[in-house]
Amino acid sequence: MASSSSSSSSSSFPTPQQLASLPVMFLRDKIVEKIQENRVTLIIGETGCGKSSQVPQFLLGEGLEPILCTQPRRFAVVAVARMVAAARRSEVGGEVGYHIGHSKVTSSSSYDISIEERNCKTRKLEIPLKIQE
């Protein structure tokens, strides 16, 4: 019984072949270049193109951390954090953490990749903008 449940959970993650065919993979160098040129970069793409699961890993590989990835829903925050951590062969709460509302799942105050609920980050960004006005 235990082996069937573990195999079904591992099959929910994309295979290396599936990852290699994601649209974002063909734009890797351009994405890294634009992020190196610009302090803040917004990446927009279709659902499932790899922008949340692959781009943070590109950037970490280039030494461009810390990395913030926002998601619209709580479920997506946890799912993306788990997928990225699994791809990096680590646990959620280590180099990949997440933040939902007042709850943070990180092993320390520093992390390389943070997956956050979009509303959490929007509130954080509004404060400095209002001070500058």
N, CA, C and O atoms as a MOPAC input file, in Angstrom:
PM7 MOZYME 1SCF
protein

 N      0.81600 1    -1.19100 1     0.00000 1
 C      0.00000 1     0.00000 1     0.00000 1
 C      0.85900 1     1.25400 1     0.00000 1
 O      0.57600 1     2.19300 1    -0.74300 1
 N      1.90800 1     1.28400 1     0.82600 1
 C      2.75000 1     2.47800 1     0.92400 1
 C      3.44400 1     2.78000 1    -0.39100 1
 O      3.60600 1     3.94600 1    -0.75100 1
 N      3.85600 1     1.74500 1    -1.11500 1
 C      4.56500 1     1.99200 1    -2.36600 1
 C      3.64800 1     2.56700 1    -3.43000 1
 O      4.09500 1     3.37200 1    -4.24700 1
 N      2.37700 1     2.17900 1    -3.44900 1
 C      1.47900 1     2.72400 1    -4.45800 1
 C      1.15900 1     4.18600 1    -4.19000 1
 O      1.01600 1     4.96400 1    -5.13300 1
 N      1.04300 1     4.57700 1    -2.92900 1
 C      0.76700 1     5.98200 1    -2.63800 1
 C      1.98900 1     6.84400 1    -2.90900 1
 O      1.84600 1     7.98400 1    -3.35200 1
 N      3.19600 1     6.32400 1    -2.65400 1
 C      4.38700 1     7.11500 1    -2.93100 1
 C      4.62800 1     7.23700 1    -4.43000 1
 O      5.12100 1     8.26600 1    -4.89200 1
 N      4.28600 1     6.20000 1    -5.19900 1
 C      4.47400 1     6.30100 1    -6.63900 1
 C      3.46100 1     7.24600 1    -7.25500 1
 O      3.77200 1     7.91600 1    -8.24100 1
 N      2.25000 1     7.32200 1    -6.70100 1
 C      1.27600 1     8.24800 1    -7.25800 1
 C      1.64500 1     9.68500 1    -6.94800 1
 O      1.37800 1    10.57400 1    -7.75600 1
 N      2.26000 1     9.93900 1    -5.78400 1
 C      2.65100 1    11.30600 1    -5.47400 1
 C      3.85600 1    11.72900 1    -6.30000 1
 O      3.95800 1    12.89200 1    -6.69000 1
 N      4.78100 1    10.79500 1    -6.57500 1
 C      5.93700 1    11.15800 1    -7.38200 1
 C      5.54700 1    11.35900 1    -8.84100 1
 O      6.19500 1    12.13100 1    -9.54700 1
 N      4.49600 1    10.67400 1    -9.30700 1
 C      4.07600 1    10.83800 1   -10.69000 1
 C      3.35400 1    12.15900 1   -10.91700 1
 O      3.10400 1    12.52600 1   -12.06500 1
 N      3.01300 1    12.88200 1    -9.85600 1
 C      2.34900 1    14.16600 1   -10.02900 1
 C      3.33200 1    15.25200 1   -10.46000 1
 O      2.91500 1    16.31700 1   -10.91500 1
 N      4.63400 1    14.99100 1   -10.32100 1
 C      5.63800 1    15.95000 1   -10.75000 1
 C      6.03000 1    15.65100 1   -12.19400 1
 O      6.06500 1    14.48800 1   -12.59600 1
 N      6.32400 1    16.68200 1   -12.97300 1
 C      6.70000 1    16.46600 1   -14.37300 1
 C      8.00500 1    15.68100 1   -14.50300 1
 O      8.87900 1    15.75500 1   -13.64000 1
 N      8.11600 1    14.93700 1   -15.58600 1
 C      9.34700 1    14.20600 1   -15.88300 1
 C     10.37400 1    15.18400 1   -16.46100 1
 O      9.99600 1    16.26800 1   -16.90800 1
 N     11.65400 1    14.82900 1   -16.46300 1
 C     12.65900 1    15.70700 1   -17.08200 1
 C     12.34400 1    16.02300 1   -18.54900 1
 O     12.60800 1    17.13000 1   -19.01700 1
 N     11.78800 1    15.06100 1   -19.26000 1
 C     11.42600 1    15.29400 1   -20.65900 1
 C     10.30500 1    16.33100 1   -20.77000 1
 O     10.32600 1    17.18600 1   -21.65600 1
 N      9.32700 1    16.24900 1   -19.86400 1
 C      8.24000 1    17.22700 1   -19.87200 1
 C      8.76600 1    18.61600 1   -19.52700 1
 O      8.35900 1    19.60300 1   -20.14100 1
 N      9.66200 1    18.69700 1   -18.55500 1
 C     10.23300 1    19.99100 1   -18.17200 1
 C     11.01600 1    20.60600 1   -19.32200 1
 O     10.92400 1    21.81100 1   -19.55800 1
 N     11.77900 1    19.79900 1   -20.03600 1
 C     12.59600 1    20.30300 1   -21.14400 1
 C     11.75000 1    20.87700 1   -22.26900 1
 O     12.23000 1    21.70200 1   -23.04700 1
 N     10.49600 1    20.44800 1   -22.36200 1
 C      9.63800 1    20.92900 1   -23.43900 1
 C      8.74400 1    22.10200 1   -23.02700 1
 O      7.94800 1    22.58000 1   -23.83500 1
 N      8.86400 1    22.57000 1   -21.78700 1
 C      8.05800 1    23.71700 1   -21.35700 1
 C      8.46000 1    24.96000 1   -22.14700 1
 O      9.64500 1    25.16400 1   -22.41100 1
 N      7.48600 1    25.79800 1   -22.52900 1
 C      7.79500 1    27.00500 1   -23.30900 1
 C      8.87000 1    27.89500 1   -22.68400 1
 O      9.68400 1    28.47100 1   -23.40500 1
 N      8.88300 1    28.01500 1   -21.36400 1
 C      9.84400 1    28.89400 1   -20.70400 1
 C     11.28500 1    28.41200 1   -20.90300 1
 O     12.21500 1    29.21500 1   -20.83500 1
 N     11.47600 1    27.13000 1   -21.14500 1
 C     12.82300 1    26.58700 1   -21.32600 1
 C     13.50000 1    27.15800 1   -22.57300 1
 O     14.72300 1    27.29800 1   -22.61300 1
 N     12.70500 1    27.48500 1   -23.58100 1
 C     13.25500 1    28.03200 1   -24.81800 1
 C     13.62800 1    29.51100 1   -24.67200 1
 O     14.31100 1    30.07100 1   -25.52900 1
 N     13.17800 1    30.13600 1   -23.58500 1
 C     13.45800 1    31.55200 1   -23.33000 1
 C     14.39900 1    31.74900 1   -22.14700 1
 O     14.57700 1    32.87600 1   -21.68400 1
 N     14.99500 1    30.68300 1   -21.65800 1
 C     15.82500 1    30.74200 1   -20.45300 1
 C     16.86500 1    31.85400 1   -20.49900 1
 O     16.91900 1    32.68300 1   -19.59100 1
 N     17.68900 1    31.88400 1   -21.53800 1
 C     18.77000 1    32.87100 1   -21.60900 1
 C     18.23700 1    34.29900 1   -21.65200 1
 O     18.79800 1    35.19500 1   -21.02000 1
 N     17.16400 1    34.50800 1   -22.38900 1
 C     16.57600 1    35.85200 1   -22.48300 1
 C     15.98700 1    36.28200 1   -21.13800 1
 O     16.12600 1    37.44000 1   -20.74500 1
 N     15.33800 1    35.36800 1   -20.43900 1
 C     14.77000 1    35.67700 1   -19.12000 1
 C     15.88200 1    36.04400 1   -18.14600 1
 O     15.77900 1    37.04900 1   -17.44200 1
 N     16.93200 1    35.25200 1   -18.09600 1
 C     18.05300 1    35.53600 1   -17.19100 1
 C     18.67000 1    36.88800 1   -17.53500 1
 O     18.96800 1    37.67600 1   -16.63700 1
 N     18.86300 1    37.16300 1   -18.81600 1
 C     19.44200 1    38.43900 1   -19.25600 1
 C     18.58400 1    39.61700 1   -18.80300 1
 O     19.10800 1    40.59700 1   -18.27300 1
 N     17.27800 1    39.53100 1   -19.00600 1
 C     16.38300 1    40.63800 1   -18.63000 1
 C     16.37100 1    40.84600 1   -17.12200 1
 O     16.32300 1    41.98400 1   -16.65600 1
 N     16.41300 1    39.78600 1   -16.37100 1
 C     16.41500 1    39.91000 1   -14.91200 1
 C     17.74200 1    40.49300 1   -14.42600 1
 O     17.76300 1    41.23700 1   -13.44600 1
 N     18.83100 1    40.16900 1   -15.08600 1
 C     20.11800 1    40.76800 1   -14.72800 1
 C     20.14000 1    42.26500 1   -15.04700 1
 O     20.82100 1    43.03300 1   -14.36700 1
 N     19.40200 1    42.67900 1   -16.07000 1
 C     19.36000 1    44.08600 1   -16.48200 1
 C     18.39300 1    44.92200 1   -15.65000 1
 O     18.57500 1    46.13400 1   -15.53200 1
 N     17.37700 1    44.30400 1   -15.07700 1
 C     16.30300 1    45.03200 1   -14.40000 1
 C     16.13400 1    44.54300 1   -12.97200 1
 O     16.12100 1    43.34000 1   -12.71300 1
 N     16.00600 1    45.47800 1   -12.06000 1
 C     15.86300 1    45.12900 1   -10.64400 1
 C     14.58100 1    44.34000 1   -10.38300 1
 O     14.58000 1    43.38100 1    -9.61200 1
 N     13.49500 1    44.74900 1   -11.02800 1
 C     12.20900 1    44.06100 1   -10.89300 1
 C     11.77500 1    43.62600 1   -12.28500 1
 O     11.80400 1    44.41700 1   -13.22800 1
 N     11.37900 1    42.38400 1   -12.40700 1
 C     10.94700 1    41.85100 1   -13.69200 1
 C      9.65500 1    41.07700 1   -13.48700 1
 O      9.56700 1    40.22500 1   -12.60200 1
 N      8.66700 1    41.37100 1   -14.29600 1
 C      7.38600 1    40.67100 1   -14.25200 1
 C      7.33500 1    39.71900 1   -15.43500 1
 O      7.49400 1    40.13200 1   -16.58400 1
 N      7.11600 1    38.46100 1   -15.15300 1
 C      7.03600 1    37.44900 1   -16.20600 1
 C      5.59300 1    36.98900 1   -16.30800 1
 O      5.00200 1    36.52400 1   -15.33300 1
 N      5.04000 1    37.12400 1   -17.49300 1
 C      3.64700 1    36.74600 1   -17.73800 1
 C      3.64400 1    35.64000 1   -18.78400 1
 O      4.30700 1    35.75000 1   -19.81500 1
 N      2.90200 1    34.58600 1   -18.51900 1
 C      2.80900 1    33.48500 1   -19.46700 1
 C      1.59500 1    32.63200 1   -19.16000 1
 O      0.96300 1    32.77300 1   -18.11300 1
 N      1.28600 1    31.76000 1   -20.07400 1
 C      0.14800 1    30.86500 1   -19.90800 1
 C      0.36200 1    29.92900 1   -18.72000 1
 O      1.49700 1    29.62400 1   -18.35200 1
 N     -0.73400 1    29.48400 1   -18.13200 1
 C     -0.67300 1    28.48700 1   -17.07300 1
 C      0.05200 1    27.24700 1   -17.59500 1
 O     -0.24400 1    26.75200 1   -18.68300 1
 N      1.00200 1    26.75800 1   -16.80600 1
 C      1.72200 1    25.54800 1   -17.17800 1
 C      2.93100 1    25.75500 1   -18.06500 1
 O      3.53000 1    24.78100 1   -18.52100 1
 N      3.31200 1    27.01800 1   -18.32800 1
 C      4.45500 1    27.25900 1   -19.22300 1
 C      5.79900 1    27.12400 1   -18.51600 1
 O      6.83900 1    27.08800 1   -19.17400 1
 N      5.79300 1    27.04800 1   -17.16000 1
 C      7.03200 1    26.86800 1   -16.41400 1
 C      7.53300 1    28.10900 1   -15.70600 1
 O      8.61200 1    28.08900 1   -15.11200 1
 N      6.77000 1    29.18900 1   -15.75800 1
 C      7.25700 1    30.44300 1   -15.15900 1
 C      7.42400 1    30.34500 1   -13.64800 1
 O      8.34300 1    30.95600 1   -13.10200 1
 N      6.57800 1    29.60700 1   -12.96100 1
 C      6.69400 1    29.48100 1   -11.50100 1
 C      7.62700 1    28.35700 1   -11.07900 1
 O      8.34200 1    28.48700 1   -10.08500 1
 N      7.62900 1    27.26700 1   -11.81400 1
 C      8.42500 1    26.10600 1   -11.39800 1
 C      9.85600 1    26.14100 1   -11.90900 1
 O     10.74700 1    25.59400 1   -11.25900 1
 N     10.10000 1    26.76100 1   -13.04300 1
 C     11.43000 1    26.71300 1   -13.64700 1
 C     12.23200 1    28.00600 1   -13.51100 1
 O     13.43600 1    27.95800 1   -13.26200 1
 N     11.58200 1    29.16000 1   -13.67100 1
 C     12.31700 1    30.43000 1   -13.62500 1
 C     13.05700 1    30.61400 1   -12.30000 1
 O     14.22100 1    31.01400 1   -12.32600 1
 N     12.44300 1    30.34400 1   -11.13700 1
 C     13.21300 1    30.48900 1    -9.89400 1
 C     14.48000 1    29.62500 1    -9.88700 1
 O     15.50200 1    30.02700 1    -9.33300 1
 N     14.41300 1    28.46000 1   -10.49100 1
 C     15.58500 1    27.58600 1   -10.54700 1
 C     16.65100 1    28.12300 1   -11.50600 1
 O     17.84400 1    27.99000 1   -11.23400 1
 N     16.23000 1    28.73300 1   -12.63400 1
 C     17.19000 1    29.38900 1   -13.54000 1
 C     17.98200 1    30.42400 1   -12.75600 1
 O     19.21100 1    30.47200 1   -12.79400 1
 N     17.22000 1    31.25300 1   -12.04100 1
 C     17.82400 1    32.39200 1   -11.35000 1
 C     18.75700 1    31.94200 1   -10.23600 1
 O     19.83000 1    32.51500 1   -10.05000 1
 N     18.35200 1    30.92600 1    -9.50200 1
 C     19.20400 1    30.40000 1    -8.43900 1
 C     20.50300 1    29.85200 1    -9.03500 1
 O     21.58000 1    30.02900 1    -8.46600 1
 N     20.39200 1    29.19700 1   -10.16700 1
 C     21.57100 1    28.68000 1   -10.85400 1
 C     22.52900 1    29.77300 1   -11.30500 1
 O     23.72700 1    29.53300 1   -11.45400 1
 N     22.00200 1    30.97000 1   -11.52000 1
 C     22.81900 1    32.11500 1   -11.92700 1
 C     23.27400 1    32.95000 1   -10.73400 1
 O     23.95200 1    33.96200 1   -10.91100 1
 N     22.90800 1    32.53500 1    -9.51800 1
 C     23.29600 1    33.28400 1    -8.32100 1
 C     22.49100 1    34.55200 1    -8.10900 1
 O     22.97500 1    35.48900 1    -7.47300 1
 N     21.27800 1    34.60000 1    -8.62500 1
 C     20.44000 1    35.79600 1    -8.54000 1
 C     19.39300 1    35.68200 1    -7.43700 1
 O     18.21200 1    35.93400 1    -7.67400 1
 N     19.81200 1    35.30700 1    -6.24700 1
 C     18.86500 1    35.20100 1    -5.15400 1
 C     18.99600 1    36.41100 1    -4.24400 1
 O     20.02200 1    37.08900 1    -4.30300 1
 N     18.02200 1    36.71700 1    -3.41500 1
 C     16.80200 1    35.94500 1    -3.16800 1
 C     15.78800 1    36.12600 1    -4.29400 1
 O     15.78800 1    37.13900 1    -4.99300 1
 N     14.94100 1    35.14200 1    -4.45400 1
 C     13.95900 1    35.10000 1    -5.52900 1
 C     12.56800 1    35.04900 1    -4.92000 1
 O     12.29800 1    34.24100 1    -4.03100 1
 N     11.69900 1    35.90700 1    -5.39700 1
 C     10.31300 1    35.94100 1    -4.94400 1
 C      9.41600 1    35.53000 1    -6.09400 1
 O      9.50500 1    36.08700 1    -7.18800 1
 N      8.56300 1    34.57100 1    -5.85500 1
 C      7.58000 1    34.12000 1    -6.83900 1
 C      6.22000 1    34.22700 1    -6.17300 1
 O      6.00300 1    33.63800 1    -5.11400 1
 N      5.30400 1    34.96500 1    -6.77400 1
 C      3.97200 1    35.09900 1    -6.18000 1
 C      2.98300 1    34.18100 1    -6.88900 1
 O      3.12800 1    33.86600 1    -8.07000 1
 N      1.97700 1    33.76500 1    -6.13200 1
 C      0.91000 1    32.90900 1    -6.63900 1
 C     -0.42700 1    33.48900 1    -6.18600 1
 O     -0.50600 1    34.09900 1    -5.12000 1
 N     -1.47800 1    33.30500 1    -6.98500 1
 C     -2.76600 1    33.92200 1    -6.64600 1
 C     -3.52800 1    33.23600 1    -5.51600 1
 O     -4.36500 1    33.86900 1    -4.87300 1
 N     -3.25900 1    31.96600 1    -5.26200 1
 C     -4.03200 1    31.22300 1    -4.26400 1
 C     -3.11900 1    30.45700 1    -3.32000 1
 O     -2.00000 1    30.08300 1    -3.67000 1
 N     -3.63100 1    30.23300 1    -2.11000 1
 C     -2.86200 1    29.51500 1    -1.09000 1
 C     -2.44300 1    28.12600 1    -1.55200 1
 O     -1.30600 1    27.70900 1    -1.33500 1
 N     -3.35700 1    27.42200 1    -2.18100 1
 C     -3.04000 1    26.07500 1    -2.66200 1
 C     -1.86100 1    26.11300 1    -3.62800 1
 O     -0.96500 1    25.27300 1    -3.55300 1
 N     -1.86400 1    27.09000 1    -4.53600 1
 C     -0.78500 1    27.20500 1    -5.52000 1
 C      0.54500 1    27.52300 1    -4.85100 1
 O      1.58800 1    27.04000 1    -5.29200 1
 N      0.52400 1    28.32800 1    -3.79600 1
 C      1.75300 1    28.66200 1    -3.06500 1
 C      2.41600 1    27.38100 1    -2.56800 1
 O      3.60200 1    27.15500 1    -2.80500 1
 N      1.65200 1    26.55700 1    -1.88500 1
 C      2.19000 1    25.31700 1    -1.31500 1
 C      2.60100 1    24.34800 1    -2.42600 1
 O      3.66400 1    23.73000 1    -2.34500 1
 N      1.77400 1    24.21100 1    -3.45500 1
 C      2.07800 1    23.27800 1    -4.54600 1
 C      3.36300 1    23.66800 1    -5.27300 1
 O      4.19500 1    22.80900 1    -5.56200 1
 N      3.52900 1    24.95100 1    -5.56900 1
 C      4.74000 1    25.39800 1    -6.26700 1
 C      5.96600 1    25.23300 1    -5.37200 1
 O      7.01700 1    24.79100 1    -5.83600 1
 N      5.83800 1    25.58500 1    -4.10000 1
 C      6.97100 1    25.41900 1    -3.17500 1
 C      7.39700 1    23.95500 1    -3.11100 1
 O      8.59100 1    23.65500 1    -3.12600 1
 N      6.43900 1    23.05100 1    -3.04100 1
 C      6.76500 1    21.61700 1    -2.99300 1
 C      7.42900 1    21.15500 1    -4.28800 1
 O      8.39900 1    20.39800 1    -4.25900 1
 N      6.90300 1    21.61500 1    -5.42100 1
 C      7.44800 1    21.19900 1    -6.71200 1
 C      8.88300 1    21.69800 1    -6.89000 1
 O      9.75700 1    20.94600 1    -7.32300 1
 N      9.12200 1    22.96600 1    -6.55600 1
 C     10.46900 1    23.52600 1    -6.71200 1
 C     11.44300 1    22.85100 1    -5.74200 1
 O     12.56500 1    22.51400 1    -6.11900 1
 N     11.01600 1    22.65600 1    -4.50500 1
 C     11.88400 1    21.98100 1    -3.52600 1
 C     12.20800 1    20.55800 1    -3.98700 1
 O     13.35800 1    20.12700 1    -3.90000 1
 N     11.21500 1    19.83600 1    -4.47000 1
 C     11.44700 1    18.46400 1    -4.94000 1
 C     12.41300 1    18.45200 1    -6.12300 1
 O     13.28900 1    17.59100 1    -6.20700 1
 N     12.25200 1    19.40400 1    -7.03000 1
 C     13.14400 1    19.48000 1    -8.18700 1
 C     14.58100 1    19.75600 1    -7.76200 1
 O     15.52400 1    19.33600 1    -8.43300 1
 N     14.74400 1    20.46000 1    -6.65100 1
 C     16.07800 1    20.79600 1    -6.14200 1
 C     16.57200 1    19.76200 1    -5.13600 1
 O     17.63700 1    19.92000 1    -4.53800 1
 N     15.79200 1    18.71000 1    -4.95900 1
 C     16.11900 1    17.63600 1    -4.01200 1
 C     16.32800 1    18.18300 1    -2.60300 1
 O     17.27000 1    17.81900 1    -1.90000 1
 N     15.41500 1    19.06700 1    -2.22000 1
 C     15.46300 1    19.62800 1    -0.86900 1
 C     14.06200 1    19.58200 1    -0.27400 1
 O     13.11000 1    19.13500 1    -0.91400 1
 N     13.95900 1    20.04400 1     0.94100 1
 C     12.68100 1    20.07600 1     1.64200 1
 C     12.13000 1    21.49700 1     1.64100 1
 O     12.89300 1    22.46300 1     1.65000 1
 N     10.81100 1    21.62100 1     1.63000 1
 C     10.19000 1    22.93400 1     1.79700 1
 C     10.57100 1    23.43900 1     3.18100 1
 O     10.47800 1    22.70800 1     4.16600 1
 N     10.99400 1    24.67700 1     3.24700 1
 C     11.42800 1    25.25800 1     4.51100 1
 C     12.92800 1    25.46000 1     4.56000 1
 O     13.43600 1    26.12900 1     5.46000 1
 N     13.64400 1    24.88900 1     3.60300 1
 C     15.09200 1    25.08100 1     3.50400 1
 C     15.38700 1    26.20700 1     2.53900 1
 O     15.06700 1    27.36500 1     2.80700 1
 N     16.00200 1    25.86600 1     1.40500 1
 C     16.30600 1    26.91000 1     0.42300 1
 C     15.04200 1    27.40400 1    -0.27600 1
 O     15.03600 1    28.49400 1    -0.84800 1
 N     13.98400 1    26.61600 1    -0.23500 1
 C     12.68900 1    27.01800 1    -0.79500 1
 C     11.70200 1    27.12800 1     0.35100 1
 O     11.43600 1    26.14800 1     1.04800 1
 N     11.16100 1    28.31800 1     0.54300 1
 C     10.17900 1    28.52400 1     1.59400 1
 C      8.90100 1    29.08700 1     1.01300 1
 O      8.83000 1    29.41000 1    -0.17300 1
 N      7.89200 1    29.20200 1     1.86100 1
 C      6.68200 1    29.87700 1     1.39600 1
 C      6.07600 1    30.70200 1     2.50700 1
 O      6.37400 1    30.51500 1     3.68600 1
 N      5.21200 1    31.62700 1     2.09900 1
 C      4.59300 1    32.58500 1     3.01400 1
 C      3.13500 1    32.76100 1     2.60100 1
 O      2.83300 1    33.18200 1     1.48400 1
 N      2.24200 1    32.43200 1     3.52600 1
 C      0.80100 1    32.60800 1     3.31700 1
 C      0.27000 1    33.36800 1     4.51500 1
 O      0.38400 1    32.89300 1     5.64500 1
 N     -0.30300 1    34.52700 1     4.29500 1
 C     -0.82400 1    35.32900 1     5.40300 1
 C      0.25800 1    35.60600 1     6.42100 1
 O      1.31800 1    36.12900 1     6.07700 1
 N      0.00300 1    35.26000 1     7.68000 1
 C      0.98700 1    35.47300 1     8.73800 1
 C      1.86600 1    34.24800 1     8.95900 1
 O      2.70200 1    34.24200 1     9.86300 1
 N      1.68600 1    33.21800 1     8.15000 1
 C      2.42300 1    31.96600 1     8.32300 1
 C      3.57400 1    31.87600 1     7.32300 1
 O      3.37100 1    31.99200 1     6.11400 1
 N      4.79100 1    31.66700 1     7.84600 1
 C      5.97000 1    31.47700 1     7.00400 1
 C      6.53000 1    30.08400 1     7.25000 1
 O      6.62000 1    29.63700 1     8.39300 1
 N      6.90300 1    29.41000 1     6.18700 1
 C      7.54100 1    28.10800 1     6.30500 1
 C      8.94700 1    28.24600 1     5.72800 1
 O      9.16400 1    28.08300 1     4.52700 1
 N      9.89400 1    28.55000 1     6.61200 1
 C     11.31000 1    28.63800 1     6.25500 1
 C     12.10400 1    28.15500 1     7.45700 1
 O     11.62600 1    28.20000 1     8.59000 1
 N     13.31300 1    27.69600 1     7.20200 1
 C     14.13600 1    27.21400 1     8.30900 1
 C     14.85300 1    28.35700 1     9.00600 1
 O     15.35100 1    28.19100 1    10.12000 1
 N     14.90900 1    29.51000 1     8.36300 1
 C     15.55800 1    30.67500 1     8.95800 1
 C     15.00900 1    31.92500 1     8.29300 1
 O     14.09900 1    31.84200 1     7.46900 1
 N     15.54900 1    33.07300 1     8.64000 1
 C     15.08500 1    34.31000 1     8.02100 1
 C     15.62900 1    34.45700 1     6.60400 1
 O     15.13200 1    35.28000 1     5.83600 1
 N     16.64300 1    33.67100 1     6.24900 1
 C     17.16800 1    33.76000 1     4.88600 1
 C     16.74700 1    32.52900 1     4.09100 1
 O     16.69300 1    31.42000 1     4.62300 1
 N     16.45700 1    32.73500 1     2.83600 1
 C     16.05100 1    31.67300 1     1.93300 1
 C     16.50400 1    32.08700 1     0.54600 1
 O     16.77800 1    33.26300 1     0.31000 1
 N     16.58300 1    31.16700 1    -0.34400 1
 C     16.95600 1    31.47700 1    -1.71500 1
 C     15.73300 1    31.75100 1    -2.57600 1
 O     15.73200 1    32.67000 1    -3.39500 1
 N     14.69100 1    30.94700 1    -2.38600 1
 C     13.46200 1    31.09100 1    -3.16600 1
 C     12.29000 1    31.15300 1    -2.20100 1
 O     12.14400 1    30.28500 1    -1.34000 1
 N     11.45600 1    32.17500 1    -2.34300 1
 C     10.24800 1    32.29100 1    -1.52600 1
 C      9.03400 1    32.31900 1    -2.44000 1
 O      8.95800 1    33.12900 1    -3.36400 1
 N      8.09100 1    31.43400 1    -2.17700 1
 C      6.82900 1    31.40000 1    -2.90600 1
 C      5.80500 1    32.03100 1    -1.97500 1
 O      5.62600 1    31.57100 1    -0.84700 1
 N      5.13900 1    33.07100 1    -2.43000 1
 C      4.23200 1    33.80700 1    -1.55500 1
 C      2.88300 1    34.05400 1    -2.21300 1
 O      2.75800 1    34.13900 1    -3.43500 1
 N      1.88800 1    34.16300 1    -1.35300 1
 C      0.55700 1    34.51500 1    -1.82900 1
 C      0.61400 1    35.94300 1    -2.35400 1
 O      1.17400 1    36.82200 1    -1.69900 1
 N      0.04700 1    36.17800 1    -3.51300 1
 C      0.15200 1    37.47900 1    -4.17500 1
 C     -0.26400 1    38.62200 1    -3.27000 1
 O      0.39600 1    39.66100 1    -3.26700 1
 N     -1.33500 1    38.47000 1    -2.50300 1
 C     -1.81000 1    39.55200 1    -1.64300 1
 C     -0.81700 1    39.89900 1    -0.54600 1
 O     -0.73900 1    41.05900 1    -0.14400 1
 N     -0.05300 1    38.92800 1    -0.04700 1
 C      0.96400 1    39.20000 1     0.98700 1
 C      2.00900 1    40.15600 1     0.44700 1
 O      2.34200 1    41.14000 1     1.10800 1
 N      2.52800 1    39.89100 1    -0.72800 1
 C      3.59900 1    40.71100 1    -1.28800 1
 C      3.06300 1    42.07100 1    -1.71600 1
 O      3.76400 1    43.07400 1    -1.58400 1
 N      1.84100 1    42.12700 1    -2.22400 1
 C      1.27100 1    43.40500 1    -2.62800 1
 C      1.21500 1    44.34800 1    -1.44100 1
 O      1.56200 1    45.52200 1    -1.56900 1
 N      0.78600 1    43.85800 1    -0.29300 1
 C      0.72500 1    44.70700 1     0.90500 1
 C      2.11900 1    45.17600 1     1.30400 1
 O      2.28800 1    46.33500 1     1.68300 1
 N      3.12000 1    44.30200 1     1.22900 1
 C      4.48700 1    44.68000 1     1.59300 1
 C      5.01900 1    45.75900 1     0.65800 1
 O      5.72300 1    46.66500 1     1.10300 1
 N      4.69700 1    45.67700 1    -0.61900 1
 C      5.20800 1    46.63500 1    -1.58900 1
 C      4.49700 1    47.97700 1    -1.51500 1
 O      5.07800 1    48.99800 1    -1.88300 1
 N      3.26100 1    48.00000 1    -1.05100 1
 C      2.52200 1    49.25800 1    -0.97700 1
 C      3.11900 1    50.20800 1     0.04700 1
 O      3.09000 1    51.41900 1    -0.16900 1
 N      3.64900 1    49.71900 1     1.13100 1
 C      4.16700 1    50.57100 1     2.20400 1
 C      5.29400 1    51.47400 1     1.70900 1
 O      5.19000 1    52.68800 1     1.88500 1
 N      6.36700 1    50.95800 1     1.10100 1
 C      7.43200 1    51.84800 1     0.64000 1
 C      6.95600 1    52.82400 1    -0.43500 1
 O      7.42200 1    53.96300 1    -0.48300 1
 N      6.04300 1    52.39600 1    -1.28800 1
 C      5.55900 1    53.28600 1    -2.33300 1
 C      4.81100 1    54.47300 1    -1.74400 1
 O      4.94900 1    55.59200 1    -2.23800 1
 N      4.03000 1    54.25100 1    -0.70700 1
 C      3.28900 1    55.34100 1    -0.07600 1
 C      4.23400 1    56.31100 1     0.62500 1
 O      3.97900 1    57.51500 1     0.63400 1
 N      5.30400 1    55.82000 1     1.20300 1
 C      6.26900 1    56.67500 1     1.89300 1
 C      6.96600 1    57.59600 1     0.89900 1
 O      7.26400 1    58.74300 1     1.23200 1
 N      7.22700 1    57.12400 1    -0.30000 1
 C      7.94000 1    57.90900 1    -1.30400 1
 C      7.08700 1    59.00200 1    -1.92300 1
 O      7.63200 1    59.95400 1    -2.48100 1
 N      5.77200 1    58.89600 1    -1.84200 1
 C      4.89100 1    59.87700 1    -2.49300 1
 C      4.96500 1    61.23700 1    -1.86200 1
 O      4.28000 1    62.16000 1    -2.30300 1

